[in-house]
Amino acid sequence: MSAFRARLLLWPAGVVLGIVAESVAFGWNDPVHWIPDLTVGWTFIGCGLVAAARWPDNASGRLMVGMGFAWFLGNFAGVDSTVVRWLAGSAIFVHRGLLVHLLLAYPAARLPGRLERAAAAAGYAAAFIAPVWRNDVATIVLAALLLAVIGRGYLRSVGRTRRARLLALGAAAGLGVVLVVGSVARLVSGAAAGGPALLAYEIVLVAVGAGLFVGLLTTPWERTDVADLVVEMGEARSGTLPGELSRALGDPSLEVGYWVADTGAFVDAEGRTLDLPEADAGRSVTVVRKGEDPVAATIARRWRIRVSWRRSRPRLISRRRTPGFR
């Protein structure tokens, strides 16, 4: 089955699952509870399916779809079947694992570093061990840690990715506030605070899902302007250009070569000759030219890199003349 057909089938599947889940959990005579609950699941499923269709190489949409379907699983915790009740009760927080992954990796859904990968693994572990999120103190700690990791990722990012990470940081902040306030309210007031806290959580989730989707719609994340990265990193960061580009693009194998006219070859930052590989399925070579003459080259995994040399040349030349820029 093609990915397109699979996405088409997920539309009616999401509709049916949502209707059945609300009927089982609340019944149609309790709109105060089933309307916001249904809205959360359908928001993530709908936005995720559109995002997955528009950007099939970006896993953000698939994570959103998974989060939407997982949201409904806990609604079956009250059925008569012992097995179904146990499975639903165990999966009630699975949606948070997917949401944590989405926020840590957004906008590309590719976890950028070891800390983010460790945080995502911890998020999934907590999601599958239901008592963790049921503990209000643990919830406060986890929400704070998530915000700290995403904040660190925002500070270390550059260019368009940095602007996208700001959106993820805002989503994490909103999510953290509602989780912390709800946990504190339950610790102080007991079960009476559960209803208002759940409604606030659902409202924030709808806003997070819609906001992340709009962020993907309004900004061309799949194309990265190398000149933007070079200029922004040159203004405020230390280290070699290859190292910073490698970190920014998430490709540790990336290499940058500079053209030396005297030898007719590219050299790396250490002055070693850099041989450009033949075109293949795994490596992509991008040559930056000034007119007909080569200036530099990047060797990386296949990546949608856009080099607007004519527009970027004055900025690159300006940065090249700055002391300490390499």
N, C-alpha and C positions, 0 to 999 in steps of 0.2 A: 504494500500500500504506500502511495506517495505521501510526502509530507503535506501536500496541499489537501488531499482527501482526508488525511488524519485530522487536520485542523478543521475541516468542514464538519466532521463527525463530532468534534469536541463542542461545537456550538449547541446542538440539541442535547448532548450529554450533560453539559453544564446547566442548561435550563431544567432538564428533568431532575437531576440530582438536587438542585436548589429547591425545587417545589416539593420533592419527596422529603428532603431534610427538614424543611420548615413545617410540613404537615406532621411529621413524626415528633419533632421537638416541641412545637408550640400549639399547632392547630390554627385554623384560620380565624378564630374568634379572639386572637391575641395579637392584633397588628402592632401594638407598641413594641413587641419583642421580635416578631418575625420580619417586619419590614426592614429595620436596620440590619438584622442578621443576613437577610437575603441580599441586601444592597452591597454589603461587603464582598460576599462571594462572587456575585455577578460582576461587580466592578473589576475585580482582579482578573476574572476569567475573560471578560470582554476586552478589556484593555490589553491583556496579555496576548490574546489571539490576534488582535489587530497588529500589535507590535511584532509578533513572531512572523506574521505574513509580510510585513513591510521590511523588516530587518532579519531575515532568516539566519544570518551568521551571528547575530547577537542573542545571547541566551537570556537576556533580561525578560523578554516576552515569555519564554518558556517557564522561567521561575515564577512570573506573575500568574500564569495559568495554573501551575502546580500549587501555588499558595491559595488561589481561589477554590480549587477542588478540595484541598486539605482543610480549608476553613469549615466545610460542611460535615466533615467526618465526626466531629464531636457531638453533632446533633443526634446521632444514633446511640448515644450512651444510655438512653432510657428504654430501649426496646426489650422485648421479653427474652430474646435469644441470649443465652449466657455468653456464647462465643462472640457474637456481634457486639454485645454490651462491653465486653472486656477489650475488644479491638478498638472500638470507638473511644472508650475511656483512655486507652493508651495513646491514641492518636490525636487527642484533643488539642495538643500544643504543637503538632507537626508544622502547622502553618507558620509558626514563629521561626522555626529553623530555616525555612525557605525565605522568609522575610529578612532575617538577619543576613543570609547569603546575598540576597538582592541588594540590600543597603551597603554591604561591605564592598561589593564589586561594581556597583552602578557607576557609569552607564554601560559598561561592556559586559558585566556579569562574569568577567575573568578576574579572579582574585589576584591582586597585584603583587603581594609579597607574603613572606612567611607568617608575619603577625596576622594578616587578614585570613590566611588559610587556617591558622590555629584558632582564630576567633570563630570562623565559620564552622569548624569541626566541633568546637565547644557549644556553639549554638544548636547544631544538630543533636549533639549528645543530650543537652538540656531539653530539647524538644521531644525526644523519644523517652526520656525519663520524666514522666508527668509530674511527680512530686517536686521537682526542682522549681518549675514555674508556679506551682501551687503555693510555694513558700514565699510569703511577702518579702521577707528580708533578702532571700536569694534573688527575687525579682528586681529589687532596688539595686543590688550589686551588679547584676547582669546588665541592666539598662545603663548604668553608669559606665561600665566597661565598654559596651557597644559604642556609646557616644564618644568615649576617649579614643578608641581605635579608628573610628570614622573621622574624627577630628584630626588625628595624626595623618591619615591618608590625604585629607584635604590640604593640609599644610605642605605636604611633600609632592603634591601634584602640580602640573603646569598647564598652561594653555586652556583649550576648551574642556579638557578633562577636569581641570581645577574648577571651572564654573559648574560642571555637572556634579562634581563632588560636593559643592556647596548645597546643591539641591538635596543630595543624599544626607548631608549633615543636618539640614533643616528638618528633613523627615525623621531622622533618628532623634533629634531633639524633641520634636513633638511627640513621638512615640515614647521617649523616655519620660517626659513630663507626665503623660497620662498614666503610664505604668507606675511611676513612683507615687504620684498623688493617690491613685487608686489603692496601692499597697498600704500607704500610710493611713488612709481612711479606714481600711479594713482592720488594721492593727488597733486603731483608736475606737472605732464604732462597731466593729464586728461585722456580721453578715449583712446588716442593714445597708451598708455602703456598697454592697455587691452590685445591685441593679444600676444605680447611677454611674458607677465606675465602668461597668460593661458598656453602657450606652456611649459614654465618652470615648472609650477605646474603639468602638465601632465607627464613630464619627471620624476619629483621627485616621483609622485605617482607610476609609473611603477617600479622605483627602490625600493620604500618602499614595495610594494606588493611582488616583487621577493625576496627581502632581508629577509623579515619576513618568507616567505615560506622556503627559504634555511636554515634559522635558525632553523625552526622546523624539517627539514630533517636531519640536521647534528648533532643534539644533542638529546639524549634520555630523553626528558623532563618528560615523564610519569613515570620514575623511579627515586626515590630520595634516595640517600645514606645518611642514618641517621648519620653515623659516620662523613661524610663530614660536615653536619650541626653542629654537636656537636663541632668538632674541630674549624671550622671557627668562630662560635659564642663565643667559649671559648677564642679565641685569642683577640677579639676586643670589645666584648659586655659585658654589665652588666646585672644583673637579673638572675632569676633561669632558669635552663635548661628547665623545662616544659613550662614556659612562652615563652621562645625564640622559642622552637620547635612548640608550638601552633601558634605563629605569623608567623613563616616561612612556615608552612604547611597550613595555613589558616583554622585551625580547633580549635575554642575556647574551644571545649569540650575535647581536648586531655589531657590525664593524663600520668604521668611517675611514675612508681613504682620501688623501689630499694629492692633487695632481702636481707633479714636479716636471716642468717642461724640459729641464736639462737631461733627465734620464728617460723621459717619455713613459713614466710609470706612476702608479698611485702608491703612496706610502701611508702608514698609520701614524698615530700620535708619537710613537717612539722612533720614527724614521725608517722602519722596516718596510720593505717592498710588500705591497698588498696585491695579490693576484685576484682578479675578478673571476668568480666561478662561471661555468657555463649555465645557461638557463635550465632550470629543472623544476620539479614540482614543489620543492621545499624551500628554495632560496630565491630571493628577488634582488636584483641589482638596480639601483636608481642613480643615474649620473646627472649631476648638476653642471650646467654649461653656462658660460658667458659668451653669447654669440655662438660660434662654432667650436670654441675651445672648452675642453673639460676643466672643471674647477675642483670638484669633489665627487665622491661616490659613497653610497651606503649599501651595505650587504646585510640583508635581514630575511627573516621568514616572510613568506608571501603576505603582504600587508597593503592596504589601500592608503598609500602615501601620496599626497599631492604636493608638488613643489612648484609654486608660482614664482619662478625665478625673476621674471621681468619686474614684477611688483615688489619682490622681496629683496632684490639686489642692493638697493641703497641701505636698507637696515642691516643686512648682513655685512656689508663693507664697513659700515659704521661700527658695528660690534667687533669686527675683526681688528679694528684699529685700537680698541680699548685695551689698556694694560691688563694682563692676567686672563684675557679671553683666549681659550684654546679650543 
